[in-house]
Amino acid sequence: MKKRETASSLYFKRSVKDWVFDIAVIVLFSAFTLICIFPFYYLLINTISDNDLVTSGRVNFFPMLKNAAGQAVFGMQINNYTALKNVQDLGSSVLVTVARTVLGTALMVVTTAWAGYLITKQKMWKRSFWYRFLVVTMYFNAGLVPWYMNMLMMGLTDNFLAYIIPGLVAPYNIILVKTYIESIPSSLEESAVIDGASTLKVWLKIILPLSVPILATIAIFGAVGNWNSFQDSLLLMNNRPDLYTLQHRLYIYLNSSSNLGAMMSQGGTISEQAAQSMLNQRVIQYTVSMVSIIPILLVYPFMQRYFVKGIMLGAVKG
């Protein structure tokens, strides 16, 4: 009787070309991974190194500190992170960004889930019109100036609600949710309706629990968008510095150091205090950048198991 070949035996019978291909793929994707990770690593090691070494450009691959003799040696410190509490208005920017991300994402998920569910209902009034109208908004917009005038007329300048209300309706996310809900067996909903469940109760008790993957997916989209957004803060919060987002605050630090650097490059003279401020600004940029990156990076691993399933099932149909 011919002995059945196992998977392991087939594995070891692979040709040299197969091995070369596998090694090439591993090397290629390893290099790509390092290229993606290194900018974050570079920021991290500069925030935990000696500030004088950072500003002189001597920190490249490992965190460095100065020893008693003034020489650069391997080491790390967290003084830059503890010193952030002294940075003007940074605390309020963090609170505004966290509040915006949590509230904006939560409300967006709820409204998107409800709108996506309603569009799947054949009995919805003018269903086709509203769906097409929704799709059109993905391709056409009035532009920046009309958008600003609209926000001004609605009283959303210098108002925290400017971070929440415009993001409640996300057409692309609604289409993803709609497509995902259409993949849920209609018999589940029909049986609930026969038992006397209302539309709202069906949505709460059946649709939402079964839509966790796609809701987690759009929650990631919403959280990343809210956390990284700064243009609305830049344009709408001119008279309310206490409502600046973390990214807006980082933008201000970047401009401050750039202006000082431009003054020096043009032969201008600046005071010793201003020069020291420029050096500190660079370290602050790195540290604030890490603070603004880390929270959103921590969200993804917890949502990853839902993300792939949700985005695939939600994008199967148009």
Rosetta silent file (secondary structure, phi, psi, omega in degrees, C-alpha in Angstrom):
SEQUENCE: MKKRETASSLYFKRSVKDWVFDIAVIVLFSAFTLICIFPFYYLLINTISDNDLVTSGRVNFFPMLKNAAGQAVFGMQINNYTALKNVQDLGSSVLVTVARTVLGTALMVVTTAWAGYLITKQKMWKRSFWYRFLVVTMYFNAGLVPWYMNMLMMGLTDNFLAYIIPGLVAPYNIILVKTYIESIPSSLEESAVIDGASTLKVWLKIILPLSVPILATIAIFGAVGNWNSFQDSLLLMNNRPDLYTLQHRLYIYLNSSSNLGAMMSQGGTISEQAAQSMLNQRVIQYTVSMVSIIPILLVYPFMQRYFVKGIMLGAVKG
SCORE:     score description
SCORE:     0.000 S_00000001
   1 L     0.000  134.383 -178.363    0.000    0.000    0.000 S_00000001
   2 L   -71.264  128.435 -177.618    1.326    3.393   -0.961 S_00000001
   3 L   -73.227  131.033 -179.484    2.168    5.402    2.086 S_00000001
   4 L   -70.350  133.068  179.137    0.187    8.651    2.329 S_00000001
   5 L   -80.715  129.035  178.882    2.377   11.733    2.224 S_00000001
   6 L   -84.284  168.572  179.846    1.902   14.043    5.163 S_00000001
   7 H   -62.778  -36.534 -179.284    1.959   17.826    5.047 S_00000001
   8 H   -68.010  -37.888  178.637    5.372   17.872    6.720 S_00000001
   9 H   -67.042  -38.481  176.789    6.868   15.504    4.153 S_00000001
  10 H   -65.071  -34.648 -178.943    5.525   17.630    1.315 S_00000001
  11 H   -62.906  -43.524 -177.430    6.994   20.698    2.995 S_00000001
  12 H   -77.218   -8.288  176.919   10.514   19.249    3.020 S_00000001
  13 L   -92.770    9.172 -178.556   10.211   18.245   -0.651 S_00000001
  14 L   -66.857  149.643 -177.198    9.959   21.830   -1.772 S_00000001
  15 L   -78.192  169.236  178.183   12.312   22.939   -4.526 S_00000001
  16 H   -63.100  -36.750  179.074   15.178   25.390   -4.211 S_00000001
  17 H   -62.080  -37.395  177.851   13.127   27.987   -6.095 S_00000001
  18 H   -63.729  -43.840  179.149   10.397   27.716   -3.473 S_00000001
  19 H   -64.015  -42.716  179.440   12.889   28.315   -0.681 S_00000001
  20 H   -62.744  -42.242  179.306   14.459   31.252   -2.498 S_00000001
  21 H   -62.645  -45.928 -179.985   11.044   32.800   -3.110 S_00000001
  22 H   -61.046  -43.260 -179.313   10.020   32.391    0.541 S_00000001
  23 H   -65.101  -41.374  179.404   13.260   33.928    1.780 S_00000001
  24 H   -62.729  -41.961  179.102   12.948   36.842   -0.653 S_00000001
  25 H   -64.321  -43.454  179.935    9.363   37.523    0.499 S_00000001
  26 H   -62.497  -44.647  179.256   10.377   37.359    4.169 S_00000001
  27 H   -63.565  -43.931 -178.093   13.301   39.731    3.622 S_00000001
  28 H   -62.020  -48.655 -177.397   11.181   42.138    1.577 S_00000001
  29 H   -73.712  -28.134  174.705    8.335   42.351    4.093 S_00000001
  30 H   -66.007  -42.683  177.995   10.756   42.489    7.034 S_00000001
  31 H   -64.346  -41.300  178.840   12.466   45.477    5.428 S_00000001
  32 H   -63.516  -39.856  178.012    9.095   47.095    4.735 S_00000001
  33 H   -63.145  -42.894  179.092    8.066   46.540    8.376 S_00000001
  34 H   -64.095  -38.798  178.844   11.269   48.139    9.638 S_00000001
  35 H   -62.574  -38.193  179.901   10.757   51.133    7.335 S_00000001
  36 H   -72.866  -35.811 -174.781    7.266   51.615    8.778 S_00000001
  37 H   -82.630  -32.181 -171.468    8.321   51.169   12.401 S_00000001
  38 H   -57.185  -41.726  178.634   11.568   53.161   12.400 S_00000001
  39 H   -57.174  -38.650  177.822    9.970   56.673   12.381 S_00000001
  40 H   -69.474  -40.318  178.401    8.041   55.811   15.560 S_00000001
  41 H   -63.950  -40.106 -179.837   11.138   54.238   17.094 S_00000001
  42 H   -63.015  -43.605  176.404   13.185   57.309   16.166 S_00000001
  43 H   -60.059  -44.609 -176.877   10.689   59.590   17.887 S_00000001
  44 H   -61.649  -49.372 -176.089   10.683   57.379   20.971 S_00000001
  45 H   -67.513  -27.437  177.679   14.462   57.214   21.440 S_00000001
  46 H   -75.841  -26.026  179.187   14.741   60.987   20.985 S_00000001
  47 H   -81.262  -19.293 -179.588   12.162   61.636   23.687 S_00000001
  48 L  -109.539   13.875  177.845   13.964   59.445   26.236 S_00000001
  49 L  -105.054  172.812  177.002   17.486   60.681   25.440 S_00000001
  50 L   -65.406  133.020 -174.829   19.464   63.660   26.716 S_00000001
  51 H   -62.755  -36.222  178.955   18.052   66.838   25.177 S_00000001
  52 H   -65.029  -37.155  178.495   21.464   68.274   24.292 S_00000001
  53 H   -70.426  -34.135  178.794   22.320   65.123   22.359 S_00000001
  54 H   -66.023  -48.350 -177.017   18.954   65.251   20.589 S_00000001
  55 H   -68.734  -23.918  176.946   19.338   68.860   19.464 S_00000001
  56 L   -88.738   -0.407  176.045   22.877   68.193   18.249 S_00000001
  57 L    75.319   27.361 -176.510   21.632   65.249   16.165 S_00000001
  58 L   -99.080    3.193  177.883   23.669   62.589   17.946 S_00000001
  59 L  -107.999  112.645 -176.010   20.760   60.258   18.707 S_00000001
  60 L  -126.010  -43.977 -174.109   20.035   57.973   15.753 S_00000001
  61 L  -123.924  -24.143 -178.443   19.590   54.330   16.703 S_00000001
  62 L  -136.859  148.785  175.701   19.729   54.023   20.496 S_00000001
  63 L   -64.839  136.765 -174.552   18.690   56.263   23.406 S_00000001
  64 E  -129.038  145.235  173.485   21.714   58.158   24.720 S_00000001
  65 E  -129.824  163.147  175.527   22.566   60.052   27.907 S_00000001
  66 E   -91.929  134.707  174.970   25.591   62.045   29.013 S_00000001
  67 L   -86.798 -173.616 -176.752   27.835   60.560   31.658 S_00000001
  68 L   -61.908  -28.535 -179.119   29.788   62.517   34.271 S_00000001
  69 L   -86.869    1.542  179.924   32.540   63.198   31.731 S_00000001
  70 L    83.285   10.367  179.531   30.058   64.601   29.221 S_00000001
  71 L   -90.248  150.266  179.595   30.339   61.619   26.877 S_00000001
  72 E   -81.012  123.447  178.232   27.336   60.064   25.151 S_00000001
  73 E  -132.016  162.127  178.945   26.502   56.606   26.525 S_00000001
  74 E   -64.251  132.936  179.500   23.563   54.262   26.215 S_00000001
  75 L   173.764  173.447 -179.047   20.747   55.214   28.605 S_00000001
  76 L  -150.867  158.758  178.049   17.269   56.652   28.906 S_00000001
  77 L  -150.044  162.523 -178.249   15.172   59.062   30.962 S_00000001
  78 L  -119.632   20.645 -177.826   11.536   60.158   31.115 S_00000001
  79 H   -60.876  -34.831 -178.649   12.064   63.785   32.115 S_00000001
  80 H   -63.662  -36.438 -179.571   10.590   65.038   28.839 S_00000001
  81 H   -73.534  -40.331  178.764    7.302   63.257   29.535 S_00000001
  82 H   -69.850  -26.563 -179.955    7.068   64.461   33.116 S_00000001
  83 H   -77.956  -11.391 -178.846    7.909   67.996   31.937 S_00000001
  84 H   -62.533  -24.020  179.849    4.928   68.054   29.579 S_00000001
  85 H   -65.630  -17.369  178.765    2.744   69.153   32.469 S_00000001
  86 H   -91.249   -6.612  179.427    4.561   72.492   32.283 S_00000001
  87 L   -74.391  129.612 -173.975    3.782   73.009   28.586 S_00000001
  88 L   -61.371  127.834  173.345    1.213   75.760   28.253 S_00000001
  89 L    64.474    8.535 -179.280   -2.346   74.604   27.478 S_00000001
  90 H   -67.897  -38.179 -179.608   -1.243   71.071   26.585 S_00000001
  91 H   -61.044  -43.049  179.348   -3.491   69.526   29.236 S_00000001
  92 H   -66.697  -35.009  178.310   -6.596   71.229   27.883 S_00000001
  93 H   -65.755  -38.600  177.586   -5.702   70.138   24.354 S_00000001
  94 H   -64.608  -44.802  179.989   -5.440   66.533   25.490 S_00000001
  95 H   -63.152  -41.215  179.117   -8.823   66.710   27.230 S_00000001
  96 H   -63.935  -43.508 -178.529  -10.464   68.309   24.182 S_00000001
  97 H   -67.030  -41.988  178.501   -9.007   65.678   21.853 S_00000001
  98 H   -64.439  -45.548  179.821  -10.017   62.774   24.102 S_00000001
  99 H   -62.635  -42.311  178.771  -13.546   64.168   24.541 S_00000001
 100 H   -62.829  -43.455 -177.439  -13.864   64.766   20.826 S_00000001
 101 H   -66.537  -45.665 -177.167  -12.642   61.275   19.962 S_00000001
 102 H   -68.378  -53.259 -177.638  -14.847   59.453   22.462 S_00000001
 103 H   -67.392  -46.681 -178.282  -18.045   61.453   21.931 S_00000001
 104 H   -61.755  -41.814 -179.414  -17.603   61.958   18.201 S_00000001
 105 H   -69.833  -44.609 -178.921  -16.832   58.300   17.526 S_00000001
 106 H   -61.451  -47.360 -179.127  -19.624   56.958   19.739 S_00000001
 107 H   -68.409  -36.394  177.431  -22.285   59.227   18.241 S_00000001
 108 H   -63.189  -42.099  179.787  -21.035   58.596   14.703 S_00000001
 109 H   -63.534  -43.259 -179.433  -21.286   54.831   15.193 S_00000001
 110 H   -63.873  -50.760 -178.109  -24.843   55.098   16.542 S_00000001
 111 H   -66.068  -36.604  179.486  -26.122   57.421   13.796 S_00000001
 112 H   -67.840  -42.505  179.004  -24.313   55.463   11.089 S_00000001
 113 H   -63.569  -40.474  179.964  -25.695   52.144   12.307 S_00000001
 114 H   -68.534  -45.758  179.771  -29.231   53.549   12.426 S_00000001
 115 H   -65.022  -42.125  178.904  -29.003   55.217    8.991 S_00000001
 116 H   -62.642  -36.330  178.385  -27.428   52.125    7.433 S_00000001
 117 H   -69.401  -43.100 -178.256  -30.221   49.956    8.823 S_00000001
 118 H   -63.440  -36.402 -178.639  -33.002   52.262    7.619 S_00000001
 119 H   -66.891  -22.606  178.046  -31.608   52.329    4.080 S_00000001
 120 L   -78.634  -11.096 -176.620  -31.945   48.547    3.918 S_00000001
 121 L   -86.389  122.084 -179.353  -35.704   48.811    4.540 S_00000001
 122 L   -63.661  -28.575 -177.242  -37.774   48.705    1.370 S_00000001
 123 L   -82.862    0.438  178.799  -40.620   50.564    3.084 S_00000001
 124 L   -66.007  136.175 -178.016  -38.448   53.591    3.849 S_00000001
 125 L   -64.627  124.969  179.026  -39.871   56.756    2.260 S_00000001
 126 L    54.741   42.814 -175.473  -37.932   57.693   -0.907 S_00000001
 127 H   -56.200  -48.362 -177.592  -35.293   55.098   -0.053 S_00000001
 128 H   -63.065  -40.122 -179.738  -33.588   55.109   -3.458 S_00000001
 129 H   -62.874  -48.573 -177.563  -33.431   58.895   -3.582 S_00000001
 130 H   -65.290  -35.325  179.049  -31.828   59.243   -0.155 S_00000001
 131 H   -67.517  -44.619  178.770  -29.322   56.504   -0.864 S_00000001
 132 H   -65.823  -38.733  177.309  -28.263   58.091   -4.163 S_00000001
 133 H   -61.077  -38.825  178.512  -28.137   61.508   -2.520 S_00000001
 134 H   -63.970  -43.543 -178.807  -25.846   60.026    0.129 S_00000001
 135 H   -65.918  -39.232 -178.732  -23.514   58.554   -2.499 S_00000001
 136 H   -59.465  -36.935 -178.556  -23.332   61.845   -4.430 S_00000001
 137 L   -65.312  -16.012  177.650  -21.974   63.653   -1.376 S_00000001
 138 L   -76.219  -22.428 -174.742  -18.920   61.375   -1.493 S_00000001
 139 L  -106.387  -21.449 -177.062  -17.893   62.765   -4.880 S_00000001
 140 L  -128.624  138.317  171.936  -18.910   66.437   -4.714 S_00000001
 141 L  -144.323  158.832 -172.863  -18.423   69.097   -2.065 S_00000001
 142 L   -75.215  -22.492 -177.644  -18.828   72.867   -2.051 S_00000001
 143 L   110.643  175.154 -172.889  -15.270   73.639   -0.973 S_00000001
 144 H   -68.974  -45.866 -176.027  -13.557   75.157    2.029 S_00000001
 145 H   -65.473  -48.602  175.662  -15.041   78.675    1.955 S_00000001
 146 H   -60.135  -36.322  177.331  -18.715   77.582    1.670 S_00000001
 147 H   -61.484  -44.907  179.912  -18.042   75.003    4.392 S_00000001
 148 H   -64.223  -42.531  179.283  -16.682   77.727    6.686 S_00000001
 149 H   -63.021  -37.461  178.035  -19.625   80.041    5.917 S_00000001
 150 H   -64.634  -44.648  178.373  -22.022   77.212    6.667 S_00000001
 151 H   -63.686  -37.026  179.615  -20.354   76.515   10.010 S_00000001
 152 H   -65.759  -43.422 -179.176  -20.427   80.241   10.788 S_00000001
 153 H   -67.817  -29.113  178.998  -24.156   80.551   10.055 S_00000001
 154 L   -85.615    0.440  177.942  -24.911   77.540   12.247 S_00000001
 155 L    73.344   29.208 -177.298  -23.006   79.078   15.146 S_00000001
 156 L  -100.765    9.006  172.418  -20.375   76.353   15.251 S_00000001
 157 L   -83.480  142.749 -177.210  -17.334   78.630   15.334 S_00000001
 158 L    54.255   39.032 -176.673  -15.601   78.719   18.719 S_00000001
 159 L  -138.726  129.107 -178.703  -17.942   75.918   19.736 S_00000001
 160 H   -60.315  -28.199 -179.303  -17.010   72.392   20.827 S_00000001
 161 H   -64.114  -16.524  176.325  -20.012   71.021   18.915 S_00000001
 162 H   -64.043  -22.251  177.314  -18.140   71.852   15.696 S_00000001
 163 H   -82.680  -19.177 -171.639  -16.058   68.745   16.419 S_00000001
 164 L  -104.615  -53.806 -170.658  -19.110   66.515   16.850 S_00000001
 165 H   -61.138  -48.197 -177.184  -22.035   67.503   14.614 S_00000001
 166 H   -61.946  -23.429 -177.487  -20.365   67.528   11.147 S_00000001
 167 H   -93.144    3.359 -177.692  -19.037   64.021   11.677 S_00000001
 168 L   -66.716  -32.763 -179.528  -22.339   62.414   12.675 S_00000001
 169 L  -110.884  112.803  179.172  -23.128   61.427    9.072 S_00000001
 170 L  -118.967  100.964 -173.665  -20.327   59.589    7.269 S_00000001
 171 H   -53.804  -45.859 -178.188  -21.551   58.399    3.832 S_00000001
 172 H   -62.231  -43.073  179.263  -18.824   55.816    3.258 S_00000001
 173 H   -65.239  -37.355  178.635  -19.371   54.270    6.696 S_00000001
 174 H   -63.475  -40.123  178.613  -23.135   54.193    6.136 S_00000001
 175 H   -65.003  -40.512  177.189  -22.630   52.283    2.884 S_00000001
 176 H   -61.332  -45.511 -179.551  -20.384   49.774    4.663 S_00000001
 177 H   -65.042  -43.688  178.744  -22.965   49.253    7.412 S_00000001
 178 H   -56.876  -48.353 -178.651  -25.816   48.956    4.902 S_00000001
 179 H   -63.872  -39.281  179.685  -23.963   46.310    2.907 S_00000001
 180 H   -66.229  -44.213 -179.069  -23.068   44.371    6.041 S_00000001
 181 H   -63.015  -34.767  178.305  -26.647   44.413    7.363 S_00000001
 182 H   -65.438  -19.821  177.611  -27.897   43.109    4.015 S_00000001
 183 L   -82.873  -10.781  177.678  -25.694   40.035    4.557 S_00000001
 184 L   -77.319  131.760 -179.501  -27.588   39.188    7.783 S_00000001
 185 L   -53.882  126.760 -178.685  -30.324   36.571    7.130 S_00000001
 186 H   -66.730  -20.040 -179.621  -33.647   38.363    6.801 S_00000001
 187 H   -62.607  -30.637  178.434  -35.400   35.451    8.536 S_00000001
 188 H   -63.534  -44.976  179.858  -34.015   36.647   11.886 S_00000001
 189 H   -69.515  -40.102 -179.539  -35.684   40.008   11.503 S_00000001
 190 H   -62.507  -40.383  179.858  -38.888   38.514   10.119 S_00000001
 191 H   -66.005  -36.632  178.179  -39.261   36.175   13.083 S_00000001
 192 H   -68.096  -38.955  178.682  -38.805   39.092   15.498 S_00000001
 193 H   -64.892  -40.539  177.603  -41.422   41.144   13.646 S_00000001
 194 H   -60.501  -35.050  178.822  -43.868   38.210   13.801 S_00000001
 195 L   -78.579    0.086  175.301  -43.321   38.135   17.567 S_00000001
 196 L    98.494   12.029 -179.725  -44.333   41.805   17.725 S_00000001
 197 L   -74.834  139.517  176.873  -40.960   43.553   17.835 S_00000001
 198 L   -79.727  171.878  179.328  -40.878   47.127   16.582 S_00000001
 199 H   -60.951  -42.205  179.536  -38.307   48.444   14.103 S_00000001
 200 H   -64.752  -40.802 -179.242  -36.320   50.069   16.895 S_00000001
 201 H   -69.121  -37.493  175.910  -36.346   46.909   18.986 S_00000001
 202 H   -61.557  -42.041 -179.834  -35.216   44.780   16.047 S_00000001
 203 H   -64.461  -42.514 -177.486  -32.348   47.189   15.478 S_00000001
 204 H   -73.633  -41.891 -171.459  -31.322   47.180   19.141 S_00000001
 205 H   -91.071  -24.803 -175.023  -31.767   43.481   19.914 S_00000001
 206 H  -117.199  -54.439 -172.869  -30.833   41.796   16.631 S_00000001
 207 H   -67.503  -49.733 -177.241  -29.063   44.067   14.160 S_00000001
 208 H   -60.692  -48.108  179.282  -26.615   45.803   16.502 S_00000001
 209 H   -61.083  -33.691 -179.416  -25.311   42.631   18.226 S_00000001
 210 H   -81.476  -11.304 -176.349  -24.797   40.942   14.845 S_00000001
 211 L  -104.175   16.726 -177.536  -23.088   44.030   13.385 S_00000001
 212 H   -56.276  -43.358 -179.492  -20.259   44.298   15.905 S_00000001
 213 H   -58.193  -46.801 -177.671  -17.492   43.611   13.319 S_00000001
 214 H   -73.591  -31.698  177.369  -18.526   46.407   10.959 S_00000001
 215 H   -68.476  -37.059  175.528  -19.301   48.776   13.835 S_00000001
 216 H   -65.405  -35.787  179.331  -15.832   48.156   15.259 S_00000001
 217 H   -64.376  -49.471 -179.031  -14.393   48.863   11.822 S_00000001
 218 H   -71.474  -24.520  175.710  -16.098   52.237   11.423 S_00000001
 219 H   -65.691  -38.639  176.385  -15.272   53.028   15.053 S_00000001
 220 H   -63.527  -45.907  177.716  -11.578   52.700   14.156 S_00000001
 221 H   -56.613  -47.655 -177.803  -12.077   54.986   11.160 S_00000001
 222 H   -65.952  -42.657 -178.487  -13.900   57.525   13.300 S_00000001
 223 H   -64.775  -44.587  179.278  -11.462   57.415   16.207 S_00000001
 224 H   -63.907  -43.510  179.969   -8.404   57.854   13.984 S_00000001
 225 H   -63.045  -44.630  179.487  -10.072   60.684   12.066 S_00000001
 226 H   -67.611  -39.373 -177.652  -11.148   62.551   15.204 S_00000001
 227 H   -68.517  -38.170 -175.062   -7.829   62.059   16.955 S_00000001
 228 H   -90.574  -10.494 -174.839   -5.712   63.251   14.016 S_00000001
 229 L   -72.244  138.558  174.971   -7.925   66.095   12.800 S_00000001
 230 L  -141.433  -12.884 -176.952   -6.706   69.649   13.283 S_00000001
 231 H   -64.088  -41.322  178.855   -7.998   71.648   10.312 S_00000001
 232 H   -65.861  -36.464  176.143  -11.380   72.325   11.894 S_00000001
 233 H   -65.797  -40.697 -179.131   -9.641   73.427   15.083 S_00000001
 234 H   -64.660  -38.680 -174.122   -7.315   75.666   13.073 S_00000001
 235 H   -91.047  -29.440 -170.275  -10.125   77.349   11.127 S_00000001
 236 H  -104.447  -19.181 -173.265  -12.986   77.442   13.616 S_00000001
 237 L  -108.425   42.645 -175.405  -11.438   77.996   17.051 S_00000001
 238 L   -63.403  -33.736 -176.442   -9.657   81.314   16.465 S_00000001
 239 L  -104.856    8.297 -178.363  -10.973   82.912   19.671 S_00000001
 240 L  -131.153   75.074  178.245  -10.978   79.793   21.860 S_00000001
 241 H   -58.630  -24.540  179.424   -7.414   78.517   22.502 S_00000001
 242 H   -70.408  -10.794  178.155   -8.874   76.351   25.254 S_00000001
 243 H  -106.081   10.539  176.203  -10.614   74.311   22.516 S_00000001
 244 L   -65.245  140.750  176.856   -7.478   73.648   20.464 S_00000001
 245 L   -83.177  169.596 -179.329   -6.942   69.969   19.735 S_00000001
 246 H   -63.060  -40.068  179.535   -3.701   68.132   20.446 S_00000001
 247 H   -67.355  -36.561  176.456   -2.766   68.078   16.755 S_00000001
 248 H   -64.174  -41.294  179.320   -3.410   71.825   16.492 S_00000001
 249 H   -64.023  -39.991  177.263   -1.179   72.408   19.493 S_00000001
 250 H   -63.682  -38.134  177.064    1.556   70.314   17.868 S_00000001
 251 H   -61.774  -39.196  178.246    1.157   72.396   14.709 S_00000001
 252 H   -65.527  -43.560  177.967    1.724   75.557   16.743 S_00000001
 253 H   -61.618  -39.769  179.733    4.903   74.135   18.285 S_00000001
 254 H   -63.813  -43.941  179.305    6.147   73.176   14.833 S_00000001
 255 H   -65.777  -37.310 -178.794    5.537   76.671   13.466 S_00000001
 256 H   -61.325  -48.169 -179.678    7.216   78.316   16.454 S_00000001
 257 H   -69.470  -33.911  179.006   10.467   76.427   15.971 S_00000001
 258 H   -65.573  -40.227  179.840   10.311   76.865   12.180 S_00000001
 259 H   -65.331  -41.580  177.947   10.001   80.657   12.540 S_00000001
 260 H   -65.593  -40.156  178.628   12.975   80.830   14.884 S_00000001
 261 H   -64.906  -39.905  178.655   14.993   78.621   12.557 S_00000001
 262 H   -64.412  -37.667  179.537   14.128   80.799    9.542 S_00000001
 263 H   -63.415  -39.761 -179.642   15.217   83.907   11.443 S_00000001
 264 H   -70.512  -39.998 -177.727   18.616   82.354   12.160 S_00000001
 265 H   -68.206  -23.511  179.805   19.110   81.108    8.586 S_00000001
 266 L   -91.759    8.776  176.241   18.466   84.634    7.234 S_00000001
 267 L    86.742    7.367  179.281   21.192   86.123    9.381 S_00000001
 268 L   -73.741  159.503  178.644   18.883   87.572   12.016 S_00000001
 269 L  -106.196  135.732  177.301   19.922   87.793   15.639 S_00000001
 270 L  -128.893  156.013 -177.341   17.886   86.198   18.383 S_00000001
 271 L   -72.056  162.866  178.425   18.356   86.210   22.112 S_00000001
 272 H   -62.195  -36.168  178.777   19.882   83.327   24.020 S_00000001
 273 H   -64.562  -40.698  178.514   16.486   82.682   25.602 S_00000001
 274 H   -66.679  -38.707  177.953   14.843   82.428   22.152 S_00000001
 275 H   -62.917  -43.301  178.097   17.585   80.066   20.955 S_00000001
 276 H   -64.693  -35.428  177.182   17.044   77.836   23.968 S_00000001
 277 H   -62.113  -40.055  179.372   13.308   77.971   23.295 S_00000001
 278 H   -63.015  -41.659  179.167   13.928   76.712   19.763 S_00000001
 279 H   -63.688  -43.584  179.532   15.935   73.791   21.102 S_00000001
 280 H   -65.616  -34.898  179.736   13.225   72.977   23.609 S_00000001
 281 H   -59.260  -40.152 -179.498   10.568   73.253   20.905 S_00000001
 282 H   -62.748  -44.336  178.997   12.221   70.446   18.960 S_00000001
 283 H   -65.702  -40.479  178.817   12.190   68.146   21.966 S_00000001
 284 H   -62.129  -40.601  177.817    8.604   69.158   22.742 S_00000001
 285 H   -57.318  -48.373 -179.885    7.609   68.330   19.157 S_00000001
 286 H   -61.068  -46.159 -175.142    9.022   64.834   19.469 S_00000001
 287 H   -67.985  -45.570  179.131    7.476   64.228   22.882 S_00000001
 288 H   -64.731  -35.515  177.234    4.039   65.607   22.021 S_00000001
 289 H   -60.646  -43.743  178.572    4.122   63.608   18.784 S_00000001
 290 H   -64.636  -41.856  179.458    4.672   60.416   20.753 S_00000001
 291 H   -62.621  -36.009 -178.930    1.908   61.322   23.195 S_00000001
 292 H   -78.936  -20.859 -177.891   -0.459   61.942   20.282 S_00000001
 293 H   -89.076  -42.904 -170.825    0.505   58.703   18.499 S_00000001
 294 H   -56.629  -48.592 -176.836    0.567   56.163   21.334 S_00000001
 295 H   -58.356  -42.276 -177.105   -3.151   56.218   22.340 S_00000001
 296 H   -73.034  -27.778  175.210   -4.440   55.632   18.821 S_00000001
 297 H   -69.579  -30.779 -179.299   -1.869   52.874   18.276 S_00000001
 298 H   -74.870  -20.708 -178.608   -3.132   51.117   21.395 S_00000001
 299 H   -72.556  -41.117 -171.147   -6.706   51.077   20.091 S_00000001
 300 H   -59.686  -45.850 -178.214   -6.040   49.048   16.968 S_00000001
 301 H   -56.732  -33.491 -179.103   -4.805   45.751   18.546 S_00000001
 302 H   -75.421  -22.291 -177.512   -8.036   45.446   20.547 S_00000001
 303 H  -103.710   -4.365 -171.187  -10.180   46.026   17.448 S_00000001
 304 H   -61.894  -37.624 -177.065   -8.099   44.079   14.934 S_00000001
 305 H   -64.430  -26.498  176.419  -10.064   40.841   15.205 S_00000001
 306 H   -88.359  -26.651 -168.635  -13.199   42.682   14.096 S_00000001
 307 H   -62.818  -52.808 -175.877  -11.525   44.947   11.566 S_00000001
 308 H   -62.894  -46.627  179.250  -10.649   42.472    8.784 S_00000001
 309 H   -61.578  -43.790 -177.311  -13.962   40.632    8.982 S_00000001
 310 H   -66.399  -44.650 -176.351  -15.959   43.852    9.084 S_00000001
 311 H   -70.509  -31.807  179.565  -14.228   45.602    6.205 S_00000001
 312 H   -72.927  -48.322 -178.129  -14.404   42.493    3.976 S_00000001
 313 H   -71.349  -30.450 -178.855  -18.072   41.704    4.597 S_00000001
 314 L   -78.749  -10.068 -176.930  -19.049   45.356    4.515 S_00000001
 315 L  -118.570   13.353 -178.572  -17.453   45.926    1.117 S_00000001
 316 L   -67.713  -43.448 -179.078  -18.616   42.820   -0.764 S_00000001
 317 L  -106.747  160.378  178.247  -21.486   44.623   -2.473 S_00000001
 318 L   -87.201    0.000    0.000  -21.705   48.119   -3.906 S_00000001
